[in-house]
Amino acid sequence: MIVQFNQTLATESFAHQCYLISQSGFKENYGWTEEQFNQHLAEKTVFYFYKEVNEQVVAFAAYQIVLDEAELINLVVHSDFKQQKIGTELLQFSLEFLKKKGCYSLFLEVRKSNLIAQKLYENLGFANLTIRKNYYHAPQEDALIMKLIL
């Protein structure tokens, strides 16, 4: 089941789950702390969607909306649940929400080496806009900036 996270339900437990999923979901050192997740969850322009399996959060997508544009801040699937189309499912579900909120475009950054994520985004209609040099750290790497017209 995919659920839109309700900010009134923001808890340290949910932030902790997001932190653990992000640690599991990325090969490289992931930079967000639990405190950063807590702060992010409290933002009024931020929306989280998550996937539950057996009442456990296994993936999440975080967006920030400003006026009629949205940015995908995080899309992470726990390593035990990769290659099950959960990322695609989360994105498709949340795209409908963003359209209903009046968003016309969605932006994201993705590591240049993350070919699996790039393919997912391209399959959903995202286009490459530009490269942001040395955007990522640990390890240092360029980011591809991608955009989807909703």
C-alpha positions as CSV (number, residue, x, y, z in Angstrom):
1,M,0.0,0.0,0.0
2,I,1.2,3.5,-0.8
3,V,0.4,6.2,1.7
4,Q,0.7,10.0,1.5
5,F,2.5,11.0,4.7
6,N,0.4,13.3,6.8
7,Q,2.5,16.0,8.5
8,T,0.3,15.9,11.6
9,L,1.5,12.4,12.1
10,A,5.2,13.3,11.9
11,T,7.1,11.4,14.5
12,E,10.7,10.6,15.3
13,S,9.9,7.0,14.5
14,F,9.0,7.8,10.9
15,A,12.1,10.0,10.5
16,H,14.2,7.1,12.0
17,Q,12.6,4.7,9.4
18,C,13.5,7.1,6.6
19,Y,17.0,7.3,7.9
20,L,17.4,3.5,8.1
21,I,15.9,3.1,4.6
22,S,18.3,5.7,3.2
23,Q,21.3,4.0,4.8
24,S,20.3,0.7,3.3
25,G,19.2,2.0,-0.1
26,F,22.4,3.8,-1.1
27,K,25.8,2.2,-1.7
28,E,27.6,5.4,-0.9
29,N,27.6,7.2,2.4
30,Y,24.3,9.0,2.7
31,G,24.5,12.4,4.2
32,W,21.2,13.0,5.9
33,T,20.9,12.6,9.7
34,E,17.7,11.6,11.6
35,E,17.5,15.2,12.7
36,Q,17.5,16.4,9.2
37,F,14.7,14.1,8.3
38,N,12.8,15.4,11.4
39,Q,13.3,19.0,10.2
40,H,12.3,18.1,6.6
41,L,9.1,16.4,7.7
42,A,8.0,19.5,9.5
43,E,8.3,21.8,6.4
44,K,4.8,22.8,5.1
45,T,5.9,22.6,1.5
46,V,7.2,19.1,1.8
47,F,5.2,15.9,1.0
48,Y,6.3,12.3,1.7
49,F,4.9,9.2,0.2
50,Y,5.8,5.8,1.4
51,K,5.3,2.2,0.6
52,E,4.5,-0.3,3.4
53,V,5.0,-4.1,3.3
54,N,3.6,-6.0,6.3
55,E,3.1,-2.7,8.1
56,Q,6.8,-1.7,7.7
57,V,7.9,1.3,5.6
58,V,10.2,-0.1,2.9
59,A,10.5,2.9,0.6
60,F,9.7,6.6,0.5
61,A,9.6,9.6,-1.9
62,A,10.0,13.2,-0.6
63,Y,8.9,16.2,-2.6
64,Q,9.0,19.9,-2.1
65,I,6.4,22.1,-3.8
66,V,7.0,25.8,-4.5
67,L,4.2,27.5,-6.5
68,D,3.6,25.4,-9.6
69,E,7.0,23.5,-9.5
70,A,8.0,20.4,-7.5
71,E,11.3,18.9,-6.7
72,L,11.9,15.2,-5.9
73,I,14.2,15.5,-2.9
74,N,14.6,11.8,-2.1
75,L,13.4,8.5,-3.6
76,V,14.8,5.6,-1.7
77,V,13.9,1.9,-1.6
78,H,15.3,-0.4,1.1
79,S,17.9,-2.7,-0.4
80,D,15.9,-5.8,0.5
81,F,13.0,-4.5,-1.7
82,K,14.9,-3.3,-4.8
83,Q,14.0,-4.5,-8.3
84,Q,10.4,-4.9,-7.4
85,K,9.1,-1.8,-9.2
86,I,8.4,0.0,-5.9
87,G,10.2,3.1,-7.0
88,T,8.1,3.3,-10.2
89,E,5.0,2.7,-8.2
90,L,5.8,5.5,-5.7
91,L,6.6,7.9,-8.5
92,Q,3.5,7.2,-10.5
93,F,1.3,7.5,-7.4
94,S,2.9,10.8,-6.4
95,L,2.9,12.3,-9.9
96,E,-0.9,12.2,-9.8
97,F,-0.9,14.0,-6.5
98,L,1.5,16.7,-7.8
99,K,-0.8,17.3,-10.8
100,K,-3.8,17.7,-8.5
101,K,-1.8,20.2,-6.4
102,G,-1.4,22.3,-9.6
103,C,2.3,21.5,-10.3
104,Y,3.3,21.8,-14.0
105,S,6.9,20.5,-13.7
106,L,9.0,18.2,-11.6
107,F,12.8,18.5,-11.2
108,L,15.3,16.2,-9.7
109,E,19.0,15.6,-9.3
110,V,20.5,12.1,-9.8
111,R,24.1,10.9,-9.6
112,K,25.7,10.6,-13.0
113,S,26.7,7.0,-12.1
114,N,23.2,6.0,-11.0
115,L,22.1,4.5,-14.3
116,I,19.3,2.4,-12.8
117,A,17.6,5.6,-11.4
118,Q,18.2,7.5,-14.7
119,K,16.5,4.7,-16.6
120,L,13.5,4.8,-14.2
121,Y,13.2,8.5,-14.6
122,E,13.6,8.4,-18.4
123,N,10.9,5.7,-18.7
124,L,8.5,8.0,-16.9
125,G,9.3,10.8,-19.3
126,F,12.0,12.9,-17.6
127,A,14.4,14.7,-19.8
128,N,18.0,15.7,-19.1
129,L,18.4,19.4,-18.6
130,T,22.0,19.9,-17.6
131,I,24.9,18.7,-15.4
132,R,25.7,20.2,-12.0
133,K,29.4,19.7,-11.5
134,N,30.6,18.2,-8.2
135,Y,27.1,18.3,-6.7
136,Y,27.5,15.2,-4.7
137,H,30.1,14.4,-2.0
138,A,31.4,11.1,-0.5
139,P,32.2,10.3,-3.2
140,Q,32.4,13.5,-5.2
141,E,30.3,13.3,-8.4
142,D,28.4,15.3,-10.9
143,A,24.6,15.4,-10.8
144,L,22.3,15.2,-13.8
145,I,19.4,17.6,-13.5
146,M,16.2,16.2,-15.0
147,K,12.8,17.6,-15.6
148,L,9.3,16.2,-16.2
149,I,6.5,18.3,-17.6
150,L,3.4,17.2,-15.7
